[in-house]
Amino acid sequence: MDEKGNLSEKTHDLPDEKKDDDKIRFAPGLMDAMFGADDSDDSNKRIGELLKHLKRVASKGDKISEQEFYRLITVNEGVIGIIDDFLQSVVNDSIPIEPYLFNYAKDLVTKTDKRNAVKFGIAILGLCQNKSVLKEIKILGLHDEFTVYATIAISNLSENPENDLWELAKKVDGWGKIQLVDRLSRLELSEPIKDWLIYDGYKNSIMYEYLAYTCAINGGLHKKLEADEINHKLFMSASDIIEALIAVGGPAEDITTYPFASQVIEDFIKHAKIQATEISDFNALHKIKDFLTELQNDIGEQKENGWNQDIISNCLFEIVEILNSRDWKVTVYEDLKSNDNVMYWNAKQAADNLGIDLWETVLAKLQAKPLDSFSWYDVTHYSKPEHSDKIIDFALKHLPLDEMATGPRDSMGFGENDNKFGSLDYVTTFLENFQKKESKLFSQVLNAQ
């Protein structure tokens, strides 16, 4: 852990991680987020077998059953499908905690190098009502692979679960945070936690769409935007949440089911008249404008969220007024020179809406970093037919084709060479539209082979 109590980067890979750069790896916590309860016959049989051995451990401290239980929980990758039913069976069967079960579960948590053993150990400790392990559980919860299990255990063991879960939520960023914030939001929340949901709770490294609705509802975004004046941090957070909500068809609930949709967007536009000064604000207003234009043509069931034609028309009028109130191109040209990836990306997005030709900008970026696959994507995306020769010549000169001409391989292509092969990918896809010219590039690849 670093000085702020967060996990350091080196702890990302767990001891049982299968290190193979050529294979897709699940992000920590993703597998458990993807799969729900499994009530199949095989799973029920598996639970019965686990219970049989755990009872022997709990009643007799049976070493053979300890080993067999450990083997059974580590032989399969997924455990999320059976964990709830397994725990309920432990409760229903009144399996004794002392003198053996607590110590065995603690050993699974603190002395094994298999993630499934740790997960089962945390889950069992959550039933043991022994608060002495709360510190260890909180530490393990900092890793997204274990956050959801630690969340349940903390809820059972903590004297102040709301605050403890909040503290943990502030230190995780991936799938663990998504699951944790979802569970935290179901509790009776204090005002500081509601504020945190709006300012930071929705932010995660996966997609803001997963938590935008949850945080907007439980953090009371509509009430916060009612104020005559708001601070810029609230404005920026509201912008993020609204953008995520209007990305209809995403992985979670969105603007179509948000009961305060019209109120929040009306109030946001009101504050934007003063607060909208950055290119990210320009982009957000454009997205809202596109959403409202589409909504104007078909309100449908979204009438239930407060919409009518007058509100939509007024919002569109005010957005256009804001967008025309200043020369955004000046800021876009300035931000396109930035080395900050976020500023540069926002500037590119705004340039599209403002009709700015990006060819010279993206070409300069590629010339500065010839093996950057993102730059190759931009060059091929923003190019015109007359640029094809320049792109092919640049590829021949700068891509290490001799190294890359490996022939076919049963591999996804991840790892240290990902950037180089990604660059070649974009070039070859681009050349589909210039088949007469592609032979110039491919002949060199074939010669290298």
VOTI-96520 format. One record per residue: y negated, x negated, z negated of N, C-alpha, C, O, CB in turn; residue in three letters. Coordinates in steps of 0.1 Angstrom, whole numbers, plus 5000, padded with zeros to 4 digits. Each point is the difference from the previous one (the first is absolute). Glycine has a CB too. Example, Ala and Ser with C-alpha at 12.3 -4.5 7.8 and 13.67 -1.06 7.14 Angstrom:
BEGIN
505748684922498850095000498849915000500049904993501250294995ala 497749855019498949915000498950084992498949954999501749935023ser 
END
This chain:
BEGIN
501249925000498850085000498849915000499949904994501350284994met 497749875019498849925000499150044988500450074991499749925035asp 498749964974499150014988499650154999499650044989499649735013glu 500950315008499650144999501250094997499950124999498349845017lys 503049984982501250084997500750065012500950084998498049974981gly 500749905033500850045012501049905004500049894996498050235012asn 503049935000501049905004499549915010499250045009502550134987leu 498749705004499549915010500850015012501150065000498249784982ser 500250105029500750025013501449955000500950065007496949925004glu 502549924982501349935000501150104995501249975002497749804996lys 500750334995501050094994500450115010500850094996498449864981thr 500250055035500350115009501550015004500550115000497149865009his 502949914994501550005003500850004987499849914992499749965030asp 501450224977500950014989501249905002500349965011499050284984leu 501449724994501149915000501150045010500749915005498750024972pro 500850205025501150045008499650035014500750075008500450024972asp 497649875024499550035013500849935011500349884999497450154991glu 502750045020500849945011499049945010499350075007502650094990lys 497949715002499049935008500549975014500749915003498449984976lys 500450205030500349985015498850055007499750125001502849914996asp 496749875009498850035006500250085013499050065005500149734986asp 502150225014500250075013500450144998500250085009500549715000asp 499350264978500450144998498850074992499349944993503249995006lys 497450205005499050084993500450024985501250034997498350095025ile 499549864970500350014985499250124995498950035004501449724994arg 500350324993499350114993498949954991500349914993501850235008phe 496849925000498949964991500550054986500750094998497549935019ala 501349904972500450044987499850154997498950055001500649714991pro 501550315003499950144997500150105011500150124998498549804984gly 501550035031500050095011501350085000500050125003498649725010leu 502650094985501350075001500050114990500550115004500649685004met 498550194980500050104990499050125003500250114996500549724987asp 498250135024499150115004500550085011499650125002498549734991ala 502850105016500550075011501150104997500150105007499349705006met 501450174977501250084998499950084987499549954990501849885023phe 499150294988500050094988501350014994500949925002497250215008gly 502149984982501350024993501150025010499950065011498950044970ala 502449855016501250015008501150074992500549944990498949855023asp 500950334991501050084992501350015008500850104998497450034991asp 502149775019501250005008501249984990499949954989498949965032ser 502450114984501249984993500249864996500449964989500750235022asp 498549724998500249864997499049954989500449924991500350045033asp 498150104976499149964989500450064987499949934990498350075027ser 502350124983500550064987501249924995500149984988499150255020asn 501649725001501249924996499549874994500549954990500950165027lys 497649834989499449884996499450014986500149924991499450025033arg 499850174973499450034987501150014990499849954989498250175022ile 503049964992501150014991500749874996500349984988500150245022gly 499749694999500649874998499149924991500449934990500850075032glu 497550004980499049934992500050054986499949924990498750045030leu 501450174978500050064987501249964992499949984988498850225021leu 502549804997501249964994499949864993500349984989501050165027lys 498149774992499949864995498849994989500249934991500749985031his 498150174981498849994990500450054987499649954989498850075030leu 502450094980500550054988500849904992499949994988500150245022lys 500849704997500849894993499249894995500249944989501750125026arg 497049914993499049904995499350054987499949934990499849985034val 499950214977499250064989500850024987499549984989499150135028ala 502749934985500850034988500749884994500349994988500050245021ser 500149685000500949894995499449865004500549904995501450255008lys 497049845005499549875004501049935009500149885000498650104979gly 502150105029501149955008499449905011499350055008502050174988asp 499249665004499449905009500550025014499349985010500749864971lys 501250215021500550025013499250125007499749995012502649934981ile 497450184999499250115005498649955003499350055010502150124978ser 498149745004498649945003500049945014499150025008500549944967glu 501449965027500149935013500250095012499549995010501549824978gln 499950305010500250095010498850095003499750035012502749974982glu 496950044996498850085002499049915008499350055009501150084969phe 499449755018499149915007500449985015499250005009500449884969tyr 501750115024500549985014499750135008499549995012502349864980arg 498450265002499850135008498650035003499750055010502350034978leu 497149885003498550025003499449905009498950035006501050084972ile 500849785024499449895008500750005014499449935009500049944971thr 501750195022500749995012499350085012500249975011502050004976val 497150135009499250095010498549974999499549964989502350225009asn 497649835013498549975001499250104993499149974992501349905029glu 499850264983499250114995500550064987501250024998498250025025gly 499749994968500350064987499250134997500450084992500349704999val 498250235017499150114997500650145002499750104993498549755014ile 502850165002500750125002500850064989500250124999499849815024gly 500549984968500850054989499449984986500650054991501449905024ile 496949984984499549964987499650124991500450004989498849795022ile 500250314995499650124992501250074995500150044988497849985025asp 503150014995501250074996500849924990500650054991499450075031asp 500049754980500749914991499450014986500750014990499949845029phe 498050144980499350004988500250144993500250014988498149835020leu 501750275000500250134994501450014994500250064990498250045026gln 502649844991501450004994500149924987500750044991500149995033ser 498449864975500049924988499550084989500550004989499249795024val 499250294989499450094990501050114997500250034988497549925020val 502950115002500950124997501249964992500550084992498750025029asn 501349784982501249954993499749944986500949954993500150015029asp 497750044974499649944987500649864998500649984989499250265002ser 500149685018500649864999499249934989498749995001502050005023ile 499949954966499349934989499349885005500449925008501350174976pro 497149895010499149895004500449874992500049895005498150275000ile 502249864982500449894991501450014997500650114999497149884991glu 503049905008499449864999500049925012499649885000501250134977pro 499750045035500349925011499150035013499649905007502750084985tyr 497450145010499350045013498749945002499649955010501750264989leu 497849794990498749955001500049855004499349965010499950214973phe 501649755010500049865003500649975014499549915007500850054969asn 500650125028500649985014499050035010499849935010502550134982tyr 496950055007499050045009498949895001499449975010501150284986ala 499149704992499049904999500449875008499349945006499950154972lys 502149885020500649885008499950035015499749915008501850034973asp 498850185023499950035015498649985005499849955011502050224986leu 497249864994498649995004499549865000499349965009500350274982val 500849694999499449874998500849885003499549895000499350224983thr 502549915020500949895002500950005012500949935002499150064974lys 499650105034500750005012499149975012498850014999502850164991thr 499049795021499249975012500350095012499849975011500249794981asp 500450365004500350115010499050114998500050064989502549875013lys 496850115008499050114998500650134995499450074992499249825026arg 502650154987500550124996500450004985500050114994500849935029asn 499649854972500449994986498750024992500050074990501949775015ala 497050104999498750024993499650145001499550054990499849715016val 500850315005499650145001500850094991499450084993500049885031lys 501950024976500950084991499649974985500050094992501949925025phe 497949864980499749964987498750074995499950054989501249735015gly 497850225004498850064997500250154998499450064990499349775023ile 502050234996500350154998500750034987499650104994500549925031ala 500949904972500750034987499149974988500050084990502249865022ile 497049964988499149964989499050124998499650024989500749735016leu 499350315006499150124998500650114992499250084995499849865027gly 502350074977500750104992500249964986500350084991500850005030leu 498849794976500449944987499050024989500449984988500949865025cys 497550204990498950024990499849884991499750024988500950225012gln 499649655005499749874993498849935007500149955010502450034983asn 496450035000498749955006499949855001499049955005500050264986lys 502049725003499949855000500049945014499649885001501550124976ser 499450075033500149955013498950045009500049975012502450034985val 496650074998498950065008499349895007499650015012500250184973leu 500049695009499249895006500849955012499449985011499649964967lys 502350045021500849955011500050105012499949965012501549914972glu 498650265013500150105010498650005007500050025013501750124974ile 497249855006498750005006499949885010499450015011499650104969lys 501549775016499949885009500950035012499549975011500149884969ile 501650205019500850025012499450115009500149995012501949954975leu 497350155007499350105008498949955009499650075009500950094973gly 499149725015498949945009500649975014499249985009499749924970leu 502450095022500649985014500350135006500750084993500349695000his 498650265019500150135006501550045001500250125001497749845012asp 503049954987501450045001500550074987500950085001499549725014glu 498950174974500450064987499050104995500250064989501049745006phe 497650225011499050084994500450154997499750044989498749825024thr 502350204996500350144998501050014988499950104993499849955031val 501249864974501050004989499249984987500350064990501649865025tyr 497249984985499249974988499150124997499850034988500249725018ala 499550325004499250124998500750104991499450064991499449905031thr 502450074982500850104992500349954986499950084991501150005031ile 499449794977500349954987498750004991500150034988501749835022ala 497150104995498850004993499650144995499550024989499749775024ile 501050314996499750134997500850054988499550084992500049975031ser 501749904975500950044989499849924988500150054989501650015028asn 497849824984499949914988498649984995499949984988502049905021leu 497150144999498649974995499550114991500250115002499549765019ser 499450084970499350104992498850055007499450104997501449784982glu 498850055031498850045008500449975015499449915007498950044974asn 502650145025500549975013498950015011500049925010502150174983pro 496950005005498950015010499349875001499749955012500050294982glu 499949704995499349875001500849895005499649915008499050174973asn 502749915014500949895004500350015015500049895007501050104970asp 499250135028500250015015498849975008500149945011501650234984leu 497249865000498749975006499849855001499649955011499450274981trp 501349714997499849865000501049935010499649915007499750104969glu 501950055025501049945010499550035014500149925009501850114974leu 497650095019499650055014498849915005499949985012500850254983ala 498549714996498949925005500549865004499349925006499250204978lys 502849855014500549865003501150005010500549895004499050054973lys 500850185029500950005011499350055013498950064999503149984985val 498649945027499350025013500850065011499450065010499249754984asp 502750195005500850055011500750134997499450094995501049675011gly 500950254998500850124998500150044985500050124997501349825024trp 498749964971500050034985498850084996500150094992501249715004gly 497550165009498850074996500050145006499550094993499349695007lys 501750245012500050135006500850104991499650114997500249795026ile 501450054973500850094991499450014986500150114995501949825018gln 497449974982499550004987498850104999499950084991500949685005leu 498250225013498950095000500350155002499450084994499349735015val 502350214999500550145002500550054987499750124997501049835026asp 500049984969500550044987498950014989499950094992502449815014arg 496850004995498950004990499150125002499550064990500549695010leu 499850295012499150115003500550144995499250094999500049785021ser 502150134976500550134995499750024985500350104994501549885023arg 497749914976499750014986498650064998499250015009502349794987leu 498350234991498650044996499249875000500249914992500650294994glu 498249805023499349875002498650004993499350105000501949875022leu 498449924973498749984994499049985012500449975011500649934968ser 497750115018499049995011500049865005499949985013498750194976glu 501649725003500049875006501149985010499949935010499249984969pro 502150155019501149995009499750085013500349965011501350014970ile 497850155017499650085012499049925008500150005013500350214974lys 498749725007499049925007500849895008499749975011498550084972asp 502749885010500849895006500850055013500149935010500049964967trp 500450245022500850055011499150015012500449975012501050164973leu 497349905014499150025011499549865005499949985012499450244979ile 500449694999499549875004501049905005499849935010498450114973tyr 503049965011501049905003501450055001500949935006497649914983asp 501850285005501450045000500750025013501249985001498250134978gly 499849935031500650035013500349875008500750005010498050214990tyr 500649684996500249875008501449944998500449994988497149975010lys 503150015013501349934999500249925013499350025010501750164975asn 500049735015500249915011500950075011500249935010499549884974ser 500750315014500950075010499150085009499749975012502350034972ile 497550125011499150095008499350084990500650064991500949955029met 497250004981499250084991500450155001499850084991498349765012tyr 502550205009500450145002501050054989500050124997499649855027glu 501249934971501050044990499450064987500650094994500949745015tyr 497350124987499450044987498750085001499450044990501849765001leu 498250215021498750065002499950144994499150034992500649835028ala 501350224984500050144995500250014985499350074993501550005030tyr 500149864972500350004986498849964992499750064990502749885015thr 496949954999498949964992498850095002499250024991501649745012cys 499050305009498950095002500150124991499050054994500849875030ala 501450134975500350124992499949974985499250074993502250025026ile 499349814977500149984986498949924994499750004988502750005015asn 496849935006498849934995498850095001498949964995502149835013gly 499150334999498850095001499049945009498850004996501750084981gly 499849885035499049955009499050105003498849965001502949895009leu 498650274992499150115003498950024990498850025003503050095010his 498649874974499050014989499149885000498850014997502850124990lys 498949755016499249884999498950005012498949954998503049934991lys 498550185022499050005011499050115000499150005008502749905005leu 498450194977499050114998498649954995499050065002502950094993glu 498149734999498849954994498949985011500349975012501049914970ala 497450135014498949985009500049855005499649985012499150204977asp 501649735003500149865003501349944995500550034990496949955010glu 503149925008501249934996499849855003499249965008502350244997ile 499349724988499949865002500849965013500850085005499049874970asn 499949935030500649965013501549984999500750025010497149874996his 502750074983501449984998500850135002501050015006498549804979lys 499950305009500650135002500050055014500950055005498550004972leu 499549925030499850035014501149935008500650075009496949974988phe 502749835001501049935008501450054997500850015009497749794990met 501850234988501350054997500350145006501050025005498949854974ser 499050215020500250135007500249995015500850085006497750024976ala 500849805024500249985014501549965003500650055010497049884992ser 502949984990501449965002501050124999500950025008498549754983asp 500350314998500950114998499950105011501150065004498749914971ile 499050075029499950105011500649955013500750075007497250014982ile 501949795014500649945012501550025000500750035010497449814992glu 502550134986501450014998500550145001501150035006498949774980ala 499250305009500450145000499950065014500950085004498249944973leu 500049935031499950065014500949945010500050035012497750024983ile 503149855000501149945009501250104999501049964994498249805002ala 500650355010501050114999501349965006500149935011498150244991val 502949874992501349965004500549874994501149955005498450175016gly 499949844969500449874993501250034990500650105001497049815001gly 502649994989501250014992499950094988500950024992499549755015pro 498450294990499850084988499150125004499650025011500749774974ala 499350295004499150115003498749955005499549894996501750244986glu 498149955026498849965006498950115000500150094992501249765023asp 497750134993498850094999500450155003499350094996499349725012ile 502550214999500450145004500450084988499950125000500849805022thr 499750024967500450074988499049974988500350044989502149965019thr 496549934995499149964989499050124998499250035008501049724998tyr 499950324982499250124998498549985000499250095001502849994987pro 497649795009498549974999499549935013499049934999501350064976phe 500450025036499749925012498650025004499249915002503150115005ala 497250114995498750025006498949964990499049945004501950255009ser 499349834974499149964990499849854999498949955000501750264987gln 500549725013500049854999499349945012499249914999502950104988val 498250045025499449945012498550045001499249915004503150105008ile 497450114985498550045000499349904990498949955004501750295001glu 499949754983499349914990500049865004499049934998501650234984asp 500549795025500049865004498949985011499349894999503250104996phe 497450105014499049985011498650004994499149935004502450195012ile 498349974973498750004993499649864995498949965001501550294993lys 500649694999499849874994499949895011499349904998501950174982his 499549955032499949905010498749985006499749905006502650164999ala 496850044994498649995005499349884994499149945006500950314998lys 500449724983499449894993500949885000499549895001499250284985ile 502649865012500949894997500649935012500549894999500050234980gln 499549955033500749945011499149895007499050025007502150204997ala 499349654993499249895005500949895006499549915007498950134975thr 502949975017500949905005500850065012500150125002500149774975glu 500450015030500850045012501250094996500450095007498949705005ile 501350184976501150084995499650154998500850095002500249704987ser 497750235007499550134998499950075014500350125002498449814977asp 500850005031499950055014501350045005500250115006497949744998phe 503050074993501350045005500550124993500650095006499949674999asn 499350254982500550114992499350135005500750105001499749754979ala 498350155022499350125005500550045014500150125003497949814984leu 502349975021500650035014501450074998500350095008498449715002his 502150154981501350074998499850144995500850095004500349694991lys 498050244996499850144995499450085011500450125001499149794976ile 499750045031499450075012501250055009500050115004497849764994lys 503150045005501150035009500950114993500450095007499649675003asp 500250234977500850104993499350135001500750105002500249734982phe 497850185013499350135000499950065014500150125002498649804979leu 501249995029500050055014501350075004500050115006498449715000thr 502750124989501350065003500250134991500550105005500449675000glu 498650224983500150124991499250125005500350114999500049734982leu 498550135026499250105005500750085011499750125001498349744994gln 502950085012500750075010501250084995500450105006498949725009asn 501250144973501150084994500049984985500649904995500750075027asp 498150124971500049994985501350044995500549934991497150125008ile 503050055006501350044996500150034985499150064994501949815025gly 500150084975500250024985499049924992500050024987502450025018glu 496949875001499149914992498750084995499249954992501649865021gln 499150324991499050094994500250014984499050014993500950125029lys 501349854974500350014986499449884992499850014988502350115017glu 497549775002499449894994498450015000499449904998502649965009asn 497550264996498650025000499249985013498850015000501449914977gly 500650065034499349985013499650135007500750104999500649695003trp 497550215004499750105010499149935010499649894999500550304984asn 499649885028499349945011498649954997499649905005501750255010gln 498049924976498749964996500049874993499249915002500150334996asp 501749744992500149884993500349885009499449894999501350244981ile 500249905029500449895009498949965009499749885002502650214998ile 497050015006498849975008498949924993499549905005501050315008ser 499249834975499049934992500449864997499249905000500250314990asn 501949775006500549864998499949915012499649894999502050214984cys 498849965028499949925013498649965003499749895004502450235004leu 497049984990498649975003499449894991499349915005500450335002phe 500749764981499549904990500649865003499349904999500450284984glu 501649825021500649875003499449945012499649885000502650204991ile 497650005020499349955012498649944996499649905006501750275009val 498049904977498749964995500049864993499249925003500250324995glu 501649744994500249884993500449885010499449894999501350244980ile 500249905030500449905010498949965009500049895005502350214994leu 496849995004498949975009498749954992499049975006501950205009asn 499349814972498849974992499749855000498949964996501650234990ser 500449735020499749855000500849945012500950065005498749944970arg 500049885028500749935011501249924994499849894996498050095017asp 503350084987501249944995500549885008500849924994499850314997trp 499049775021500549895009499649864994500749905001499250255019lys 498949844974499549884994501049954990500449885000497250185005val 502850034986501049964989501349975006500749904995498150244989thr 501749935026501349975006500049865006501049934998499350325007val 498749725003500049865006500049894989500649905002498150205018tyr 500649934969500049904989501449994994500449894997497150164999glu 503150065001501350004993501149955009501049954995498250244992asp 500649825027501149955009500149844999500949945004498750265011leu 499349744980500049864998500749954987500249884997497750115017lys 502450114977500549974987501449945000500850045008497750144983ser 501749734999501449954998500850094990501249984998497949795007asn 500250334990500650094991500850105008499450075008498849914975asp 503150035015500950085009499750154999500050075010501849764987asn 497850214991499750154998498750035008499950105007501349904970val 497849925021498750025007500250005015499450085007499349824974met 502150005024500249995014500850125005499650055011500449704987tyr 501050294995500850125004499150135001500050075010502149834980trp 497050125000499250115000499050005011499750105006500549914969asn 499349875028499049985011500750035014499450075008499449764978ala 502450135015500850035013500150155001499850065011501549734988lys 499150284990500250155001498750075003499950095008501949894975gln 497149975011498750065003499549975015499450095006500049894970ala 501049905029499649965013500650105010499450045010500449724983ala 501450285005500750105009499250135000499850065011502449844984asp 497350154994499250124999498749995007499450095004501849974975asn 498249815020498749985006500049955014499049985006500349974971leu 501950045029500149965014499749855002499549965011499950274995gly 500849694984499749855001501249935007501150024995497449994985ile 501349915030501149925006500449894991499149914997500050155026asp 502149934973500549904991500749885006500449914993499850284991leu 499849815029500849895007499649864996500849924995499650245024trp 498349814982499649864997500249974985500349894996498050135022glu 501650084973500249984986501449974997500349904993497850255002thr 502849935010501549974997500549885007500849934994499550315003val 499149725014500449885007499649884992500749904998499150215024leu 499049894972499549894992500949994987500349884996497350165012ala 502850074987500949994988501349945004500649924992498450284998lys 501649835021501249945005499949855003500949924996499750305013leu 498349754997499749855003499949924987500449885000498450195021gln 500849994968499949944987501449984994500249914992497450185005ala 503250015005501450014994501050045011500450115001498749944976lys 501349855032500950035011501450064997500650055008498149775004pro 501750164975501450044997499950124990501050034993499949745011leu 498050304995499950114992500450135007499350045010498849854977asp 502950185009500550115008499150125000499950075009502449864985ser 496950084995499050114999498949985011499650105006500949934969phe 499149855027499049965010500650035014499350055009499749784976ser 502350145017500650035013500150155003499850045011501549744986trp 498950294992500050155002498750055004499950085010501949944973tyr 497149935011498750045003499649975015499450085007500049894969asp 500949905027499749965014500750085010499450045010500349734982val 501650265006500750085010499650155000500050075010501949774988thr 497750204990499650144999498650035006499850105006501549914973his 497849905019498650025005499749945014498950005004500450004972tyr 501749945030499849945013499950105011500450114999500849694993ser 498350155020500050085012500849925010500449894998497350214997lys 502749975016500949945010499549865005500849915003499850325005pro 498149754993499449885005500249884990499849895003498650245010glu 502049914975500249894989501549955000500349914993497950204994his 502649955021501549964999500349865003500849944993499650295014ser 498949715003500349865003499649914988500749904997498950145028asp 499249994969499649924989500950014988500349904994497450145014lys 502950084990500950024989501349925003500549934991498650305004ile 501449775017501349935003499749854999500949934995499850265021ile 498249764990499749864999499949954985500549894997498450135026asp 500550064969499849974986501349994993500349924992497450195008phe 503249995003501350004994500849885004500749944992499350315009ala 500049715012500749885005499549884993500849914998499650205024leu 498449884975499449884994500249994985500249894995498150125023lys 501750114975500049994986501350054993500249964988497450075014his 503250055004501250054994501149895001500249955011499250294994leu 501349724985501049895000501350055007501050024993498049874986pro 500950145034501150065007501349924999501150065000497250055015leu 501649764985501249924999500850024987501250015000497749825014asp 500350194975500750034987500550145000501050034994497449814995glu 501050255018500350144999501150045010500650114998497149944995met 502649875016501050035010501449974995500749925005497750045013ala 502050124972501349984993501150075006501249974996497549994983thr 501150135030501050095005500250114990499450004989501749815022gly 499850294992500250114992500749964986500849915000499450235021pro 499449934969500549984987500150134992499150095002499949684998arg 502050254992500250124992499149994988500549974989501950075020asp 496349994993499049984989498850095003499650035011501249734986ser 498650284991498850095001498849915003499050065004502050114980met 499149705014498849915004499049994989498949955002501550125020gly 500049964965499149984989500049864996500949925004499450324989phe 498849724998500049874994498849925005499050065004503549954995gly 497649865000498949915003499550015014498949965003501949894979glu 500150195027499650005014499650145005499750025012501949804992asn 498350274986499650145003498750015008499950075010501350004970asp 497849855016498750015007500049965014499450065009499649894969asn 501849945025500149955014500750105009499550035011500549734980lys 501150295004500850095008499350145001500150065010502049824983phe 497150154997499250125001498949995010499750105007500749944969gly 499049845025499049985011500650015014499550075008499349774976ser 502450105018500750015013500450155003499950045011501049734986leu 499450304992500450145002498850085006500250085009501349914971asp 497349995015498850075005499749965014499650085008499549944969tyr 501149855026499749965014501050065010499650055010499549734981val 502250225005501050055010499850165001500250055011501449764983thr 498050264995499850145001498850035009500050095009500949944968thr 498149895022498850015008500349985015499550075009499149844972phe 502350005022500449965014500850115007500249995012499749774981leu 500550344999500750115007499250075011500550055010500849994969glu 497449955019499050065009499649905011499350045009499950114973asn 501349735017499749905010501249925005500149884998497650104992phe 503350105015501349945003500049895010500849915000500150314994gln 498149785015499949895010499649874994500349905006499250285012lys 499849834971499549884994500949944989499849894995497950195011lys 503250014989500849964988500949885003500449934991499450315001glu 500649755021501049895003499449864997500849914997500150245021ser 497849844982499449874996500349964986500249884997498050175019lys 501850054975500349974986501549984998500549914994497550224999leu 502849975012501450004997500749885007501149964995498850295003phe 499649705013500749895007499949884990500949925000498550175023ser 499549894970499949894991501050024988500649904995497050075011gln 502550154989501050034989501449965005500749944993497850244998val 501849875021501449975005500249855003501149954997498950285014leu 499049704994500249865002500249934986500749905000497850115021asn 500850044969500149934987501550024995500549924993497050125002ala 503150085008501350024995501049925008501250004997498250234997gln 
END
